Amino acid sequence: MTGTPALGRSPADSLPAADARPAAPHSPSAPDRPSAAAAAPDPASAGTSTRSRRPGAPPRRPMRPGQRARARRRTLWIYAFLLPTVVLYGMYTLYPMIASYWYSLVEWNGFTSDQRFVGIDNYRAVLADPMFWSAVRITVVFMLIVTPLRVLGAFFLAILLNSPKLPLSSFFRTLYFLPVVTTTAIVGVVMRFVLDPASGPVSVLAGLLGLGPIDLLGSSATALPTAALIYVWKFFGITLIYWLAALQTVPKDLYEAARIDGAGAVATFRHITLPLLIPFLAIITVLTVEDCFHAFDLMQTMTAGGPFYSTEIIEIYVYRYAFAATIPQLGFASAAAVLFGLLVLVVVGAQLWVTMLARRSGARA
C-alpha cells in the first residue's frame, strides 16, 4: 500500500539523519585540493629551506650533474688565470719585501752565501750616516715641490676641461695624459739631451735670447727643482684624471638650481663645487704624496743623484749601496730601505690622521 513503511523497518529508519549532508557531486575536471594539514609545511623542513633564500624569492632548483661539472670547470679556469699573477706577485713583490727585513739584520755583500748576523747594527749605521739624512731631506723637499703643483694645478685645469663650453676638451684631456703612458726612463734620457748645456734646445734658445748657455741639471741649485718640474709634467695627467672623475660626482641638479637662483660662476664654485670636492682632495693628496716616493727611474736616468748628491733621494741612496758600490752592502742598503718604508708609512698615516680630524671638526660645525 502506498504510504505504508516497508516490512522490518521502523518509520524512523526511513527518515534521513538530522546531521547528514548530501555529498557534493565530484567534478572530474577539478583537481583535488590538498587538505590544510597536507598543505602546511613541516616546521623542521620550513626552517631549513627558508634560511637559505630571501622571503618571496623563488625556490632554488638543484643543479644537475652536468651543471655542477661546468661550474667546477669555470671556477678552475678562474683560478688558472689568477695563478700567474699570484705567482709573479709573490716572487717579485712579497718575497723581496719579506727578505729585506732579514737582510737588514745581516752583513752580506750579495756575492757569497756567507751571511753574518749583526742584529740592529745596520740600522745604527744608517741612522748615524749624514748622507742618509741628506737623502731624507731631499726626498721631502722633492715631495713638497711636486705635490702642490700636481694637486692644485690639475684641480684648476680639470675645472676648465670639465666646462661644457670649452671646445676640444677631449683633445686636451688626451694631450695632457700622453706623457703618462710614455716610459719614465726614456723620458729621463730624452730630457738629458733636451737640457744639455752644449747642444740642447733649451741652451740654444737661451743663447739666442742673450742669456748664455744654461746647465739646469748641472747646478746643485737648479737640478732638484728642474727634476721636480719634469716629474710633475710626466705624471700630471694621472692627477688630472682623478679630478675629472671627482667632478663627475657633483650632481648637475645643484648647478641648475644655482643658475636659477642667480648664482654666478664664482659663487657656484665656492658654495657647491668646492665643498663637495674636499673629501676627494684628501684622497688625491695621499695618492700624490705616495707617488712622489717612487721617482727612482726618472731621477736615476737624468741626474743619478748628482751633482754633488743634490738630487740623491732615498731610492738612489739605497741603490748606491746595494748595486753601484764596488763591494755591495746589501744588509746596510736593506736597513735603509726598511727605514724608507717606515717613513712612507708615517707620512701617509699623518695625512690620514689630519684628514680624519678635519672631517670630524667639519661634522661638528
Secondary structure, DSSP 4 states (H G I P E B T S, - for coil): -TTPPPTT--HHHHSPPTT--PPPPPPSSSPPPPPHHHHSPPHHHHHHHSSSS-TTPPPPPPPPHHHHHHHHHHHHHHHHHHHHHHHHHIIIIIHHHHHHHHHTTEE--SSSS--EE-TTHHHHHHHH-HHHHHHHHHHHHHHHHHHHHHHHHHHHHHHHHT-TTSTTHHHHHHHHHHHHHS-HHHHHHHHHHHT-TTT-HHHHHHHHTT-----TTTSTTTHHHHHHHHHHHHHHHHHHHHHHHHHTTS-HHHHHHHHHTT--HHHHIIIIIHHHHHHHHHHHHHHHHHHHT--HHHHHHHTTT-STTTT--HHHHHHIIIIISSS--HHHHHHHHHHHHHHHHHHHHHHHHHHHHHHHHHHH-
